[in-house]
Amino acid sequence: MTRHTASLCRHEVRLLLWLHEQCGPQTDVPVPAAEFGRQKNMPGLGVAALIEALQERGLVRIQEDGERPPPDAELTAAGLARAEQLVADLGNPDAVRRYRQRVTRALADLRPTDPRTHLEVTGDWNRPVFERTEQVAELAQLVKGCARILGHDLTDASVGGASDGNFLAAAGIPVLDGIGAVGSGAHARSEHTTVSGMVERAALAASVLGASAGR
């Protein structure tokens, strides 16, 4: 079967970047992918399917296939190279714009396979791309510093989705989206936030505002 690495879905990208972060980055370092599922509120079978897809592309190698999914996984040399390219592209506005153009062309080129059907793609991008500028990176470092003072270790990441923060970022205003409520089960019946998380994030927001005012 032909391995194809040109196109990855957003969940595959997130898992690949997470493995890259956990590995140091290095190849041949077994990582318990179940932890990814816990952090992202994703069922074990879903993570196992992502690992299988990445393995088919030659980007990861299943290190241990236990009785319960997902198995441990490790980056291959190709996976490490692809992950590092993705990391570089996240801070490259030209790469982001090229990706947007590729998606636009792919949608415009869609054709129905059944001659009895008609396919029409309408609309356009309704949010500008949220680029990780130097100002956004600087703000992220400020928030991480404030979190450390409060005894918390925060990480930042680029994920799918959009909000009105995209408009502010496109206008040159540094934005973090977001440092809001702590919980799990987004968009599911089990979606919830924690009271302790609200207290923690309220303290973090106050600390960031105080640090920003003093700059």
VEXTOR-878229 format. One record per residue (C-alpha): y, x, z; residue in one letter; chain. Coordinates in steps of 0.1 Angstrom, whole numbers. Layout:
# residues N
NODE       y       x       z   type   mol
NODE       Y       X       Z      a     A
...
END
This chain:
# residues 215
NODE       y       x       z   type   mol
NODE       0       0       0      m     A
NODE      34      13      -9      t     A
NODE      57      22      19      r     A
NODE      93      12      15      h     A
NODE     121      24      38      t     A
NODE     151      13      19      a     A
NODE     155     -21      37      s     A
NODE     150     -28      74      l     A
NODE     157     -61      91      c     A
NODE     182     -59     120      r     A
NODE     154     -61     147      h     A
NODE     136     -32     131      e     A
NODE     169     -13     131      v     A
NODE     174     -20     168      r     A
NODE     139      -9     177      l     A
NODE     142      22     156      l     A
NODE     175      32     172      l     A
NODE     161      24     207      w     A
NODE     131      46     201      l     A
NODE     155      73     189      h     A
NODE     174      70     221      e     A
NODE     143      71     243      q     A
NODE     128     101     224      c     A
NODE     156     125     231      g     A
NODE     155     125     199      p     A
NODE     121     141     191      q     A
NODE      91     132     171      t     A
NODE      56     127     186      d     A
NODE      69     114     220      v     A
NODE      50      83     231      p     A
NODE      74      55     242      v     A
NODE      62      23     260      p     A
NODE      76      -3     235      a     A
NODE      70     -31     261      a     A
NODE     102     -19     278      e     A
NODE     122     -27     246      f     A
NODE     108     -62     248      g     A
NODE     119     -66     284      r     A
NODE     154     -53     277      q     A
NODE     158     -75     246      k     A
NODE     140    -105     260      n     A
NODE     115    -104     231      m     A
NODE      78    -114     235      p     A
NODE      52     -87     233      g     A
NODE      37    -100     200      l     A
NODE      72     -99     184      g     A
NODE      77     -63     194      v     A
NODE      41     -55     182      a     A
NODE      50     -70     148      a     A
NODE      81     -49     145      l     A
NODE      61     -17     154      i     A
NODE      35     -26     128      e     A
NODE      62     -31     101      a     A
NODE      78       3     110      l     A
NODE      44      20     110      q     A
NODE      38       6      75      e     A
NODE      70      22      63      r     A
NODE      59      55      78      g     A
NODE      87      55     104      l     A
NODE      66      52     136      v     A
NODE      31      59     147      r     A
NODE      11      38     171      i     A
NODE       1      61     199      q     A
NODE     -19      38     221      e     A
NODE     -33       4     212      d     A
NODE     -40     -12     246      g     A
NODE     -55     -47     253      e     A
NODE     -21     -63     256      r     A
NODE       7     -59     230      p     A
NODE      29     -42     222      p     A
NODE      14      -7     219      p     A
NODE      32      26     227      d     A
NODE      49      41     197      a     A
NODE      63      74     186      e     A
NODE      88      84     159      l     A
NODE      75     103     128      t     A
NODE      96     129     111      a     A
NODE     106     102      86      a     A
NODE     115      78     114      g     A
NODE     136     104     132      l     A
NODE     155     112     100      a     A
NODE     161      75      92      r     A
NODE     172      68     128      a     A
NODE     197      98     127      e     A
NODE     210      85      94      q     A
NODE     215      50     109      l     A
NODE     233      66     139      v     A
NODE     256      85     115      a     A
NODE     263      54      94      d     A
NODE     273      33     125      l     A
NODE     304      55     128      g     A
NODE     310      57      90      n     A
NODE     334      30      76      p     A
NODE     324      39      40      d     A
NODE     287      34      48      a     A
NODE     295       0      65      v     A
NODE     314     -11      34      r     A
NODE     286       0      11      r     A
NODE     261     -20      31      y     A
NODE     284     -51      29      r     A
NODE     286     -46      -9      q     A
NODE     248     -43     -11      r     A
NODE     243     -75       8      v     A
NODE     268     -94     -13      t     A
NODE     251     -83     -45      r     A
NODE     217     -92     -31      a     A
NODE     228    -127     -23      l     A
NODE     245    -131     -57      a     A
NODE     213    -120     -75      d     A
NODE     190    -145     -58      l     A
NODE     172    -166     -84      r     A
NODE     148    -195     -79      p     A
NODE     111    -189     -88      t     A
NODE     104    -226     -96      d     A
NODE     121    -237    -128      p     A
NODE     125    -272    -114      r     A
NODE     148    -259     -87      t     A
NODE     184    -248     -87      h     A
NODE     199    -222     -64      l     A
NODE     236    -218     -57      e     A
NODE     251    -193     -32      v     A
NODE     286    -202     -21      t     A
NODE     310    -189       5      g     A
NODE     320    -154      15      d     A
NODE     322    -130      45      w     A
NODE     341    -150      71      n     A
NODE     345    -120      95      r     A
NODE     356     -84      87      p     A
NODE     331     -57      96      v     A
NODE     334     -45     132      f     A
NODE     337      -8     127      e     A
NODE     331      16     156      r     A
NODE     364      35     153      t     A
NODE     375      64     175      e     A
NODE     395      40     196      q     A
NODE     365      17     201      v     A
NODE     344      47     211      a     A
NODE     371      59     235      e     A
NODE     373      24     251      l     A
NODE     335      24     255      a     A
NODE     337      57     274      q     A
NODE     364      43     296      l     A
NODE     342      13     305      v     A
NODE     312      36     311      k     A
NODE     333      57     335      g     A
NODE     344      27     354      c     A
NODE     308      15     356      a     A
NODE     297      48     370      r     A
NODE     323      46     398      i     A
NODE     307      12     407      l     A
NODE     272      27     407      g     A
NODE     261      13     373      h     A
NODE     248      31     342      d     A
NODE     260      13     310      l     A
NODE     251      21     274      t     A
NODE     268       8     242      d     A
NODE     251      -2     210      a     A
NODE     258     -18     176      s     A
NODE     239     -51     170      v     A
NODE     239     -80     146      g     A
NODE     262    -110     149      g     A
NODE     300    -115     148      a     A
NODE     328    -130     169      s     A
NODE     366    -133     168      d     A
NODE     366     -97     181      g     A
NODE     359     -87     145      n     A
NODE     394     -98     136      f     A
NODE     410     -78     164      l     A
NODE     390     -47     155      a     A
NODE     400     -50     119      a     A
NODE     436     -51     130      a     A
NODE     432     -17     147      g     A
NODE     428     -31     183      i     A
NODE     400     -14     202      p     A
NODE     374     -41     212      v     A
NODE     342     -42     232      l     A
NODE     321     -73     225      d     A
NODE     313     -77     252      g     A
NODE     309     -69     289      i     A
NODE     305    -105     300      g     A
NODE     278    -124     319      a     A
NODE     244    -108     327      v     A
NODE     213    -128     320      g     A
NODE     186    -134     294      s     A
NODE     171    -160     271      g     A
NODE     201    -162     247      a     A
NODE     201    -194     226      h     A
NODE     169    -206     242      a     A
NODE     161    -233     267      r     A
NODE     156    -206     293      s     A
NODE     191    -191     288      e     A
NODE     208    -183     321      h     A
NODE     232    -160     339      t     A
NODE     229    -144     373      t     A
NODE     254    -148     402      v     A
NODE     250    -111     411      s     A
NODE     257    -102     375      g     A
NODE     289    -122     375      m     A
NODE     301    -104     406      v     A
NODE     292     -70     390      e     A
NODE     309     -77     357      r     A
NODE     340     -92     375      a     A
NODE     344     -59     394      a     A
NODE     339     -39     362      l     A
NODE     365     -60     344      a     A
NODE     390     -54     372      a     A
NODE     382     -17     372      s     A
NODE     387     -14     335      v     A
NODE     420     -33     336      l     A
NODE     433     -11     364      g     A
NODE     422      21     346      a     A
NODE     438       9     314      s     A
NODE     471       0     331      a     A
NODE     473      35     345      g     A
NODE     470      52     311      r     A
END
